[in-house]
Amino acid sequence: MKKRICFPSIIAALVLACGTTPPAADIDRTKPNLSVTITFNSNLYGTMMFKKMYPTYAIWIEDVKSGAVKTVYVTGKAGKGSWIMADERPSSVPVWYGARTREKTVGTTGAVDAVTGATPSGNTFTHSIELPVDMMNRKLAVFVEGNISFDYNEHYPKKAERGKPGYSDVNGQPSIVWNAVLEAGTNAAEKDCAIAGHGHVLGEDHRIYKDMSTVTTAKEIFLYVGARYSPGESR
């Protein structure tokens, strides 16, 4: 069944999606917690309806030993699966979509709705969570996956035809994944996240592809990505 398109609603959605800043997470800083800080490269973003189009992105952590997954934050359209004039966009954050499936079946569980929010706007934003009990005193892999639509380049040209090399639909370059590993023990720890690879350009699987030779400007959508673990302020 086709969706009915209401243009006033589309315009309102565009304004809300491109220019809102979610409230900071309300967490108990006396307990073990983890924060991820992202600095946006807004000079790289296009505009729509006179608003900057900030990236879609997801942040999650994985227990290196058990494989348990916990989503820290995901922007609204990806988290709710609600896109303008589209039912789904598997190419937006495909690696996180795979992690989300594992989050429901392995170890730590939780409602994605609780960590889904509007895309922040501005220069720098920090997302924080209290660590689940089953992730304390563990080695944790922190992942950030980000993507901007329509960022075509010579390897993913706008005019590429479906089924031909370089075809990306509206995605342009694929999502980029940043990663760092922290020890969530008795001491604070902080690391810069480095690019680990990219997702499938059409979202056909959930792998991280390490070959970055076809990616250009997409590597620069964030100026900085960093993770920090705190054992709690009372310690």
Legacy VTK file of the C-alpha trace (Angstrom):
# vtk DataFile Version 3.0
C-alpha trace
ASCII
DATASET POLYDATA
POINTS 235 float
0.000 0.000 0.000
1.365 3.363 -0.971
1.761 6.071 1.615
-0.185 9.268 1.214
2.225 12.195 0.966
1.277 15.354 2.838
3.612 18.166 1.808
2.989 20.432 4.857
3.926 17.483 7.072
7.056 16.855 5.019
8.137 20.472 5.377
7.562 20.384 9.125
9.485 17.133 9.430
12.420 18.580 7.506
12.596 21.605 9.779
12.462 19.448 12.901
14.980 16.905 11.623
17.603 19.421 10.578
17.682 21.948 13.361
16.858 20.569 16.788
19.088 19.728 19.710
18.027 16.946 22.121
18.355 17.503 25.867
21.433 16.092 27.553
20.941 12.650 29.069
19.969 12.712 32.740
22.252 10.128 34.327
23.622 9.467 37.783
27.280 10.532 37.558
28.105 8.773 40.848
27.683 5.450 39.036
29.906 4.002 36.292
29.085 5.780 33.057
30.307 6.181 29.514
30.254 9.292 27.320
30.831 9.733 23.601
31.647 13.197 22.250
31.186 14.150 18.604
32.283 17.365 16.912
30.296 18.052 13.755
31.909 19.254 10.541
28.971 21.479 9.633
30.859 23.103 6.746
30.515 19.789 4.932
26.734 19.516 5.307
24.241 20.609 2.720
21.050 22.540 3.450
17.351 21.885 2.980
14.587 24.336 3.793
17.344 26.748 4.922
18.523 24.286 7.594
21.747 22.332 7.775
21.258 18.618 7.160
23.195 17.016 10.002
24.267 13.358 9.751
22.234 10.351 10.734
24.239 8.398 13.294
24.180 5.690 15.938
26.374 5.031 18.977
26.610 1.658 20.704
28.895 -0.401 22.902
29.741 -4.101 22.783
31.218 -6.323 25.465
34.351 -7.638 23.751
34.104 -11.019 25.505
30.387 -11.805 25.633
29.191 -9.864 22.584
26.467 -8.125 24.586
25.278 -4.921 22.899
23.910 -1.672 24.312
22.773 1.249 22.156
23.839 4.591 23.615
22.074 6.864 21.129
20.554 6.821 17.652
19.094 9.698 15.676
15.349 9.722 15.224
14.807 8.608 11.640
17.142 5.621 11.946
15.914 4.597 15.399
12.236 4.765 14.518
12.599 3.602 10.921
10.629 6.621 9.771
11.969 8.385 6.690
10.485 11.107 4.525
8.893 9.455 1.475
10.476 6.081 2.353
9.511 3.162 4.582
13.110 2.239 5.366
16.698 3.184 4.625
18.872 0.101 5.289
21.901 1.961 3.920
21.763 4.719 6.548
23.497 2.937 9.474
23.666 -0.720 8.377
26.313 -1.826 10.894
24.189 -0.561 13.796
21.096 -2.246 12.352
22.960 -5.522 12.734
24.053 -4.618 16.276
20.461 -3.731 17.158
19.343 -7.236 16.177
22.014 -8.736 18.433
21.038 -6.347 21.231
17.618 -8.008 21.317
19.007 -11.529 21.538
22.333 -11.454 23.406
23.121 -10.184 26.900
22.055 -6.617 27.657
18.621 -5.641 26.372
16.743 -2.369 26.271
14.189 -0.412 24.302
15.764 1.513 21.435
12.988 4.108 21.787
14.552 5.228 25.073
17.762 6.344 23.381
16.315 7.628 20.092
16.350 11.392 19.649
16.455 14.327 17.283
19.708 14.928 15.433
21.769 17.439 17.437
22.871 20.613 15.723
25.741 22.930 16.533
29.424 22.201 17.008
29.911 19.514 19.647
27.558 17.172 21.476
28.137 14.523 24.151
25.940 11.459 24.671
26.169 9.654 28.021
24.738 6.524 29.618
25.003 4.715 32.929
26.673 1.386 32.276
24.448 -1.678 32.672
25.549 -3.907 35.555
26.517 -6.729 33.192
28.916 -4.415 31.350
30.883 -3.233 34.375
34.491 -4.391 34.809
34.607 -5.440 31.170
36.530 -4.452 28.065
34.084 -2.482 25.926
34.232 -1.655 22.228
32.658 1.711 21.451
31.207 2.243 17.965
29.922 5.356 16.195
28.386 5.050 12.719
27.540 8.197 10.757
26.145 8.934 7.314
25.008 11.811 5.105
22.795 11.173 2.094
23.552 12.543 -1.391
27.339 12.871 -0.767
28.254 11.414 -4.148
31.841 11.203 -5.372
33.648 9.747 -8.379
33.321 6.215 -6.985
29.630 6.591 -6.103
28.341 8.934 -8.833
24.826 10.325 -8.808
24.185 9.040 -12.336
25.184 5.428 -11.626
22.469 3.026 -12.726
20.911 0.367 -10.505
22.916 -2.845 -10.710
26.017 -1.077 -12.004
29.271 -0.477 -10.064
29.032 2.614 -7.885
25.234 2.609 -7.619
24.209 3.940 -4.202
20.586 5.059 -4.680
20.339 8.310 -2.637
23.067 7.305 -0.206
26.135 8.569 -2.048
29.160 7.416 -0.063
28.537 4.683 2.520
28.252 5.100 6.278
31.524 5.476 8.198
32.261 3.588 11.430
34.538 4.901 14.202
35.742 2.623 17.005
37.716 2.551 20.267
38.135 -0.013 23.060
38.012 1.002 26.732
38.562 -0.907 29.961
35.514 -0.255 32.169
37.185 -0.957 35.496
38.084 0.998 38.616
39.995 3.728 36.774
38.779 6.370 34.336
39.718 5.827 30.710
39.550 8.023 27.623
40.331 7.359 23.950
39.894 9.004 20.579
37.858 6.876 18.199
39.467 6.002 14.877
37.839 5.069 11.585
37.388 1.291 11.454
35.808 1.123 7.998
32.451 1.656 6.334
29.070 -0.027 6.002
27.561 -1.536 2.861
26.569 1.309 0.539
23.117 -0.226 -0.049
22.725 -1.717 3.423
22.698 -5.286 2.143
24.650 -6.620 5.146
25.948 -5.479 8.555
29.685 -5.881 8.030
32.396 -3.273 8.549
34.364 -2.980 5.308
37.949 -1.923 5.991
38.854 -0.840 2.438
38.409 2.951 2.437
39.847 3.569 -1.034
36.490 4.617 -2.524
35.574 6.959 0.348
36.560 10.633 0.248
34.642 13.421 2.027
32.512 11.017 4.076
35.544 10.424 6.323
35.281 14.060 7.398
31.631 14.311 8.473
32.851 14.419 12.094
35.894 16.456 13.102
36.313 14.509 16.333
34.901 11.352 17.914
36.017 10.374 21.402
34.900 8.071 24.225
35.347 8.406 27.971
34.624 5.952 30.790
34.169 7.066 34.394
33.912 4.645 37.334
31.718 7.216 39.100
32.347 10.557 40.739
32.155 9.173 44.272
35.189 6.904 43.720
LINES 1 236
235 0 1 2 3 4 5 6 7 8 9 10 11 12 13 14 15 16 17 18 19 20 21 22 23 24 25 26 27 28 29 30 31 32 33 34 35 36 37 38 39 40 41 42 43 44 45 46 47 48 49 50 51 52 53 54 55 56 57 58 59 60 61 62 63 64 65 66 67 68 69 70 71 72 73 74 75 76 77 78 79 80 81 82 83 84 85 86 87 88 89 90 91 92 93 94 95 96 97 98 99 100 101 102 103 104 105 106 107 108 109 110 111 112 113 114 115 116 117 118 119 120 121 122 123 124 125 126 127 128 129 130 131 132 133 134 135 136 137 138 139 140 141 142 143 144 145 146 147 148 149 150 151 152 153 154 155 156 157 158 159 160 161 162 163 164 165 166 167 168 169 170 171 172 173 174 175 176 177 178 179 180 181 182 183 184 185 186 187 188 189 190 191 192 193 194 195 196 197 198 199 200 201 202 203 204 205 206 207 208 209 210 211 212 213 214 215 216 217 218 219 220 221 222 223 224 225 226 227 228 229 230 231 232 233 234
